[in-house]
Amino acid sequence: MTTQRGPAPHTATDQDPYGGSTQGGSPGGTAAGADVLERLGRSWTWILGSAIATLVPGILVLVWPDETLHVLAVLIGLYLLVAGSFRFVSVFAWHAPGERLLGLIMAVLYVLAGVLCLRNPLQTIAALSLIVGVVWLVTGILTLYTAITAEDLPHRAFVLGAAVIGIVAGIVVLALPTESARALTRLLGLWLVLLGLFELVLALAWRAALRRSGITDRHEPADA
């Protein structure tokens, strides 16, 4: 689940799509690699990639609900690692220290949770539910905080919606008992699809905001 800040009409190039301010530009001497990651983190296509990375495992676990708990743990672990990577890159588009810290915390949380899922092939249902539920709940709360405190947030409703979905998903996974791998698979798959669809809408909203401001994504042709 990623959060986006849409561009204000007069400062679109100074806004990053993940909730942080990029005003003032990068400091002199910024490494070329960091500059590339900064531009990538502000791209609407990066949000789209994050949405796909969430949708694909969600669809897979719904299509094959009878797979073993080990397979489910691997799919969820890979999803968490990929999602953490997307969040880490998005942090380079932020310049406010507080927002960068929140982004790094969420990225590290996703990566650590992914490692935990992949580390032990004999995960119990309760352990897997706990890992995923905590990740969604904590990142949802942090996203909600960003949505409330961030200034100049044209897509605030979308960010708030993403935060609420994450919080609800975390609470449901933690609170509802899952007596079988099949039940857990359906539950996690459903929430992954919902989160992925919301990120997809967020990506399209960010793309539309760029075009309304007369600014195209840095990775697509100007006349697209």
Secondary structure, DSSP 8 states (H G I E B T S, - for coil): --------TTSGGGB-TTS-B-TT---TT--HHHHHHHHHHT-HHHHHHHHHHHHHHHHHHHH-TTS-HHHHHHHHHHHHHHHHHHHHHHHTT--SHHHHHHHHHHHHHHHHHHHHHHH-TT--HHHHHHHHHHHHHHHHHHHHHHHHH-SS-TTHHHHHHHHHHHHHHHHHHHHS---SHHHHHHHHHHHHHHHHHHHHHHHHHHHHHHHHTT---TTS-TT-
